[in-house]
Amino acid sequence: MKRMHVHVAVKDLQQSIGFYSALFAAPPAVAKADYAKWMLDDPRVNFAISTRGREPGLDHLGIQVENKDDLNEVYARLHHAGTGVIEQGQTNCCYAKSEKSWIDDPAGIAWETFLTTGESTDYGDGSGERSARIANEAVCCVPQSAPAAAKASACCGT
């Protein structure tokens, strides 16, 4: 079974924890000084918030799987959906150990697909995620024949 993943960057973690705990009628399953996560069954979602230095708002979306077979299936879907798949592999992120890949959708929204393989005592340095996200941001969606000004302002990652 798969679970939708939503990660939102917030300015005030405690205020946001209060809001989402009320909205979901449940406390977070994980709460750290810079991160909180709800593992909800109705709706089936892994909803995370953090104050990790990004602008407030939607950070990324994803699909979390429960086993390696599902991960391989979703990876195949990523490759079918488009180019620019960044295979991050094993990583330590969001207080968890995971295997993951990234892709940007046509609107430039980052999607991660991942299998959580264990817990971690720290958030992780974000270097693997940052490398994957920066690589995706370097891919531009504007055709080569577009004027230079359009190319400069229409990259996927902006």
N, C-alpha and C positions, 0 to 999 in steps of 0.2 A: 504494500500500500504506500502511496505517496502522500506527502503533506506540502501544502503551499507554504512558502517562506516569504515574509515581508520584513524588511529592515528599514527603520525610520531613524534618522539623525535628529536629536532633540537638543535644546539649549539647557533645560532644567530637568535633570533626570528624576528627582523626587516628585516634582509636580506632575511629570508625565507618567510616572509609576502610579500615582494616585488616580489620574484620569483613566488610564487603561485598565487598572484593577477594577474601577467602578464599571467601565464599559463592558469588560469581559466577565464581571462578577467573580473574579478570582485573582489571588495574588500571583506575582510572577513565579515561575518554577525555578528561575535563576535570577538572583539579584546581586550585583557587584557595585563597586563605587562608580563605575563608568558604563554599566551595561545592565540590561534586564531582558528576560525572555519568558514568554508565555507559550506553553505547548498545549494548545487547545484542541479539543476533539469536536466541538460544535461552535463554529466551523472548524474543520480540521486544518489548523494553521500553526506554523512556528512563527510567532510575531516577536520581533526583537527591536529594542531601542538602544541607542548609545550616544555618548557625548565624545565621540572619537575624532573631533576636529573637522568634521565636514559641515557644510551648510545644513541648517534644519530643513527637514522635509524627507521625501522618499529617497532612500539611499540606493536600494536595489531590491529586486524580487528574486525568487528562486523556487526550486523544487527539491525537497529533501526526500530521500528514499530510505528504505529500511534494510536493503541487502544489495549485494554486488550485482546480482542479475538485473534488478531494477535500475541500478546505476548505469550498467552497460546499455540498457534499453534507452534511458534518457540521453546518454551520451550520443547514441546513434541518432536520436531525434535532433539534437543540437546540430550535428553535422549535416543533417538533411535540411534544417531550417535556414542555414546560411553559412557564410564564411566567417572567418575571424574567431573561431573557437580557441580559447586559451586554456590549455590543459594544465592546471596548476598542480595536480597530483596531491600527494600527502602534505597536509599543512596543519598548523596550530593556529586557530582563529576563534574568537568569540568564546573563549574558555572551553573549547572543544577541539578534539583531534578529528580531522576530516580528510576525505579525498574529494576534490572538487574541480570543476571546470567552469569557465565563464564565457558568455557571449553577450553582445549588445543587440537589442531588438532594433527594428528600423527607425524607431523614434529616439534611439540612443539610450534607452533604459538598460542598465546592466542586469543580467540574469545569471545566477549561479545555480549549478546543479551539484548536489553533494550527498555523501554518505557519512554520517557521524560515526566514528569508530571508537570514541572514548572521551573522557573528560580531561581538562587541563586546568592547572592551578592559576594560569595567567591568560590574559586576553590574546596574547601572541603579538609579535611585532608588526604584523600587517604587511610584511615585505612581500610575501607571495601574492596576497590579494592586490596590493598596490601595484606590483609588476604586471599582474593580469589586467587590472583596470587601466593602467597607463598604456599598455599595449593596445587595448581596445580603443582608447581615446585617440590613438595615433591614426586609426583607420578613418578616412574621410568618406562621407556618403555622396559627395557632389561629383558628378561626372567630370572627367578630365577636360572636356570641352567648355566647362562653365567658366565665366569670367573670374579673374584672380580674387576679387573682393568677395564673391559668393563662396569660393573655395575656402577662404580664410575664416568665414563666419558660419559655415554650415557643417562642421565636423560632428560626427556622431556623439562624441563624449561631451559636448557642451550643452 
